[in-house]
Structure formats: structure tokens, C-alpha cells
Amino acid sequence: MSDAIQVPKAELHCHIEGAAPPTLVNRLADRHGIDVSSVLDGNGKFVWSDFTTFLKAYDLASSVFRTPADYALLAETYFRMLAAEGAIYGEIFISPDHAQATGLSYRSYVEGLAEGIERAKTGTAIEGRMIAIGVRHFGAAAVERVVKEVIGNPHPLVTGFGLAGDERSGHPANFSKAFRMAAEADLGTTAHAGEFGGPDSIVAALEFLRVKRLGHGVRAIEDKDLVRRLADEQIVLEVCPGSN
């Protein structure tokens, strides 16, 4: 075993549908009769050309997960992969909007994922938690609907609320009500910012969403004052060297 695997790790930023291996996507696509050939190349790898086509590929690949059992398999597969790399803890972003698009209720979606997390824990001792996200390019009403579902259907493994999606759609001010509701329900909060958008997107997330963690945030480096603010306020950035 390599030294890298022996070092205990935690992963804080993972969209669960996006963590699906191409082989699993193909397997479930065949089961449910879904054509995913447009997002998989001849070598069985996902393909896209820019951020817009990445989102489209993500949505199509996500559509193959249709039942609680599908999501249990996905979660177990992912957490077992993490454990094999030396991780002892992982957080996944879950998207109720993607589940709803395939006809699955929020409760069934969460219960399926939780079953997979627990199966992986039994086999490897890894711990897992979930952060429900609203998708900003679906609009403020959709994001508020998600947080209401989370609050109305509490689950011990769902511990946070976040905002993801296309940063070009919707100013953070549009989602301040949803984040206020999440904070009042004692959910941890995070938001994607500075992934595609510039430093201004990070400032807006801090001002209007009052988060203590940011997804990506890498473009903060373009503004020295912002970097200083992040350090002073101890804002955690969920950064992966390959994510941008």
C-alpha cells in the first residue's frame, strides 16, 4: 500500500451523480433504455467541450438513476471507492431536482442514498453525510422548494444545504431567502462561487448567502483583498486541483 493511501482523507465536495463511473452509467442506461451515447466516447469516457456542454452531459448521465436501489448502488460504489483511497469521511452534494426529473420523491431519493452510505460504512467503516443543493439556473423558486423539502423531511445524514449550477444564472441575492431558511433550521450552508464566475461572485455569495464554506472559490486569487478577507473570516474553500 502506498503512503498516499495510508494518509487519512476527507472529501468535502462531490456531486453524487457526477461521481458515477461511466461503466455504472452505461449499465443503468441499458437497464432503463436510455441513450447516453452522446456523452460517452468510444473509450467509455465522458465527453464535453465547455461548461455548458458539461452541464448537459451531467444531466443526461444523471437521468439513468431512477430508483432508490439505483441511488443506493451509486452511493455504495462511490463511498467504497473513497475508502479504498484512504478516505475516512465523505460529503456528497445531492440534487433533489435531478431525482424529481426522473419521478423520484425527495424522501425516496435520500433513503436510497442513505442505504448505500450505510452499506459502504458496514464494509469499510467510512462515514458519509449529505448536503442538499438547489440549482441556481432553475431559479429562486426551485431553490426555495428544495430547502423546504429538506426541512420538512429531516434525515440524520442530511446535514447541510448548498447552491450549485451555472454561476451565470441568477444573482446570489435571489437565493438569500432560501439560505436564511436553511440557517434557521440549523443546516450548514455552502455555495458554489468563483468556479466559473470571477471574484465578484464570491463576494456576492458571502454578502447575500452568509455561508462559511464555498465550493471552488479558486478565482479569489485574482483579488488580493478578497483572499485576505477569506483568511480573516476563516472561510473554507472546497478546492480540487483538477476541478477547474
PEMOFEN-V366454 format. One record per backbone hydrogen bond with DSSP energy under -1.0 kcal/mol. CO is the residue of the C=O (numbers start at 1). NH is the residue of the N-H. If there is no record, write none. Layout:
co = (CO:CO)
nh = (NH:NH)
This chain:
co = (2:3:9:9:11:14:17:21:22:23:24:25:26:27:28:29:36:39:41:45:50:51:52:53:54:55:56:57:58:59:61:62:67:68:69:70:71:72:73:74:75:76:77:78:79:80:82:82:83:86:88:89:90:92:93:94:95:96:97:99:99:100:105:106:107:108:109:110:111:112:113:114:115:116:117:118:119:120:121:127:129:130:130:131:132:134:135:136:139:140:141:142:143:144:145:146:147:148:149:155:157:159:160:161:162:163:164:166:171:172:173:175:176:177:178:179:180:181:182:183:188:191:193:194:198:199:200:201:202:203:204:205:212:214:215:215:217:218:219:220:223:224:225:226:227:228:229:230:236:237:238:240)
nh = (6:7:88:89:91:93:20:25:26:27:28:29:30:31:32:34:39:47:44:41:54:55:56:57:58:59:60:61:62:63:64:65:71:72:73:74:75:76:77:78:79:80:81:82:83:84:85:87:86:9:127:11:129:131:16:133:99:100:101:102:104:103:109:110:111:112:113:114:115:116:117:118:119:120:121:122:123:124:125:90:92:159:160:94:162:164:138:139:143:144:145:146:147:148:149:150:151:152:153:158:130:188:132:190:134:192:136:169:174:175:176:179:180:181:182:183:184:185:187:186:161:215:217:219:201:203:204:205:206:207:208:209:236:238:193:217:220:221:222:223:227:228:229:230:231:232:233:235:214:239:216:243)
